[in-house]
Amino acid sequence: MSLPIRLISTDFDGTFYAEFENPPVPMDLQILIGRLQQQGARWVINTGRDLSSLMETLGRAHLSIHPDYLVVVEREIYVHEGSRYAPHQAWNSECTRMHRELFARVEPDLPELFEWVNGRFKASVYSDPYSPFCLIAENNDDADAIEEFLTRYCGRIPNLALVRNDVYARFSHDAYSKGTALGEIARQRGDSGDQVLAAGDHLNDLGMLSRNYWRWRVAPSNAIEPVKTAVRNQGGYVSNEPHGAGVARGIERVLKSTETSTDGLNSKA
């Protein structure tokens, strides 16, 4: 029987990796993904972290497996080649160009946006190499109110989107997200949506958890309620276990539903 999952995309923090757990990634999940990789599946870490932050954390985690692809800052793609992760040049270059053009249209409004937030909330607003407007709110209630205001602003600027994860948010181009980056990887590999599994826990994962793209969707028990609801409503699986354990149960459920035993995923390539 052919492998039902050809591409696995996992959010990193809170989904695949739990910093304060020991180990931060359950060994059964590492073994399961490793066996799937040996049978031809490929694994993507799909995160809002930048490349240096992710690589540092992966190094400290001492995983027994390595991702085949990285999607960082929710848009840039890197491919595992030998001992390094090489950029997907065509995708990343066009992504950079389109963000540069978009953010040039936003720049004149930044002082007003910064002033609006700082005048009403105890929040950090700043620019970084990936976005001219980044936010760290003091709490989720404040983040909700700020998001409402910024979403109205985004409606005035074609292609401008606000990407949010917990109390964090930033401006981005709506053509580039965890979902569209995963779609590019699947397209290049020739994987159909029926062969892709995505797992996530927060708002910035919703794009890659859409049934418009992928057949299999998984949320761990620690996922926020809007994510759980979206996954359930699309026929996906919400685990009773948190973080990596929940992802493992989701993958096992798919394999069982397609009559693929994990015992058959032997350790030999």
Secondary structure, DSSP 8 states (H G I E B T S, - for coil): ---S-SEEEE-TBTTTB-TTSSSSS-HHHHHHHHHHHHTT-EEEEE-SS-HHHHHHHHHHHT-SS--SEEEETTTEEEEEETTEEEE-HHHHHHHHHHHHHHHHHHGGGHHHHHHHHHTT---EEEEETTEEEEEE-SSHHHHHHHHHHHHHHHTTSTTEEEEEETTEEEEEETT-SHHHHHHHHHHHHT--GGGEEEE--SGGGGGGG-TTT-SEEEE-TTS-HHHHHHHHHTT-EE-SS-HHHHHHHHHHHHHHHTT--GGGS-S--
